[in-house]
Amino acid sequence: MSTDNVQSIDSRLESYRASLAAARSNGEQASARKLEQQIAELLEFQGRHPEISQAPSAFEVFCDLNPADINCRVYDD
């Protein structure tokens, strides 16, 4: 991972909120709902992991919230 793309959770939330405001003002209902979901999930992740400041990927958030999902399973050899 390149350090150029490292973003904090707070800055990611700020970006999502700005995009949400734009989607709402443009009447883009589907985009607004998706952004609301992303904000809620990231806030939940942040609440579960207050020690982490670097924004996780969408997949990391998904697996944190859905550890039993087949795509999130980790097998030890």
BELWOTA-V804661 format. One record per residue. RES is the residue in one small letter. PSI is psi in degrees with one decimal (NA if undefined). NEAR is the number of other C-alpha atoms within 10 Angstrom. D_LAST is the distance of its C-alpha to the last C-alpha in whole Angstrom. Layout:
res=RES psi=PSI near=NEAR d_last=D_LAST
res=RES psi=PSI near=NEAR d_last=D_LAST
//
This chain:
res=m psi=132.8 near=5 d_last=25
res=s psi=138.6 near=5 d_last=29
res=t psi=-13.7 near=6 d_last=31
res=d psi=-28.1 near=6 d_last=34
res=n psi=3.6 near=7 d_last=32
res=v psi=129.8 near=12 d_last=31
res=q psi=142.5 near=13 d_last=33
res=s psi=160.2 near=14 d_last=33
res=i psi=-42.5 near=18 d_last=33
res=d psi=-40.9 near=15 d_last=37
res=s psi=-32.7 near=13 d_last=38
res=r psi=-43.6 near=17 d_last=35
res=l psi=-40.9 near=18 d_last=37
res=e psi=-41.7 near=13 d_last=40
res=s psi=-45.0 near=12 d_last=40
res=y psi=-42.6 near=19 d_last=39
res=r psi=-38.1 near=17 d_last=42
res=a psi=-42.2 near=12 d_last=44
res=s psi=-37.1 near=16 d_last=42
res=l psi=-44.0 near=21 d_last=43
res=a psi=-41.9 near=13 d_last=47
res=a psi=-42.8 near=14 d_last=47
res=a psi=-42.6 near=17 d_last=46
res=r psi=-42.7 near=14 d_last=48
res=s psi=-24.4 near=11 d_last=51
res=n psi=0.7 near=11 d_last=50
res=g psi=22.7 near=11 d_last=50
res=e psi=83.7 near=12 d_last=46
res=q psi=-45.8 near=13 d_last=45
res=a psi=-43.4 near=11 d_last=42
res=s psi=-40.9 near=16 d_last=41
res=a psi=-43.3 near=21 d_last=42
res=r psi=-41.9 near=14 d_last=40
res=k psi=-43.5 near=13 d_last=37
res=l psi=-39.3 near=20 d_last=38
res=e psi=-41.6 near=16 d_last=39
res=q psi=-44.4 near=12 d_last=35
res=q psi=-40.3 near=18 d_last=33
res=i psi=-47.3 near=19 d_last=36
res=a psi=-43.7 near=13 d_last=35
res=e psi=-40.9 near=17 d_last=31
res=l psi=-37.6 near=24 d_last=31
res=l psi=-39.9 near=16 d_last=33
res=e psi=-43.1 near=14 d_last=31
res=f psi=-45.8 near=20 d_last=28
res=q psi=-39.2 near=19 d_last=31
res=g psi=-34.4 near=11 d_last=32
res=r psi=-26.4 near=12 d_last=28
res=h psi=66.5 near=11 d_last=27
res=p psi=-17.7 near=8 d_last=31
res=e psi=-13.4 near=8 d_last=29
res=i psi=125.1 near=13 d_last=28
res=s psi=-23.1 near=13 d_last=31
res=q psi=132.0 near=14 d_last=29
res=a psi=129.9 near=19 d_last=29
res=p psi=164.3 near=18 d_last=26
res=s psi=164.3 near=10 d_last=25
res=a psi=-36.1 near=12 d_last=26
res=f psi=-40.8 near=11 d_last=23
res=e psi=-40.7 near=14 d_last=22
res=v psi=-46.1 near=19 d_last=25
res=f psi=-48.5 near=18 d_last=24
res=c psi=-31.5 near=16 d_last=20
res=d psi=-38.0 near=17 d_last=22
res=l psi=-20.0 near=15 d_last=24
res=n psi=61.7 near=13 d_last=22
res=p psi=-21.0 near=14 d_last=19
res=a psi=-7.6 near=11 d_last=19
res=d psi=140.1 near=11 d_last=19
res=i psi=-30.7 near=9 d_last=17
res=n psi=-12.5 near=11 d_last=17
res=c psi=-1.6 near=14 d_last=16
res=r psi=142.7 near=11 d_last=13
res=v psi=128.4 near=9 d_last=10
res=y psi=132.8 near=5 d_last=6
res=d psi=133.4 near=4 d_last=4
res=d psi=NA near=3 d_last=0
//
